Amino acid sequence: MANIAHEPVKKAMNRIKQLSADEETRRLAFVRERALRDEVSLSTTQSSVESKKAVRTSLRSSLR
């Protein structure tokens, strides 16, 4: 991997190394990742709750 010939890839690899070396940048990336995971989890939970409500409503109307 050290012998990468494509210049844009070399630049990207150097940028990644620079960002990885900065502790604050790593911390911010971690916090951002965690927030994104939490958002997906919350969205999934809300979707599940809405689905259950819809099923209950449907069952109630069919029982009348």
N, C-alpha and C positions, 0 to 999 in steps of 0.2 A: 504494500500500500504506500510505501515511502517513495516509490518511483512513479508517481502519477504525472502523466504528460499533459493532460488537459488543463489549461490555465484557469478557467473558471472553477474547476474542482479544487485546484490548489488554493485558490483564494478563499473558497468556502471552508476548506479544511483549516486554513490559518485563522479564519474568523472564529470558527468553532473552538479552536485551541485558546484564542484570546478570551473568549467569553467564559470558557470553562475555568480559566485561571482566576477569574474575578469572583470572589466569594459572594459579594452582594448580588451579582447577576445570577449566580447559581441559586441563591436563596429566592430571588424574585421569580425565577423560572419554576422552582418547586412550588411556591405559593400559587402561581398562576395555574399550574397543572392540577393542584389540589382543588382549586376553585372550579375548574372546568369539570373535574370528576364529580364534585358535589352537585354542580348544576345538572349534570346528566342524571345523577341519582335522584335528585329532587323531581326532575321532569318525569322520570320513569315512575316514581311513587305517585305523583299527581295523576298521571295517566291511568294508573292502576285503580286509584280511588274513584276517578270519574267513570271508569268502566264498570266498577262494582255498583255505583249509584245507578247507572243506566240499566243494569240487569235487574236491580231491585225494583226500579220504577216500572220496567217492562213486566216483571212478574206480578206486581201489584195490580197493574191495569188488566192483565189477563185473568186474574182471579176475581175480578168484579163482575 
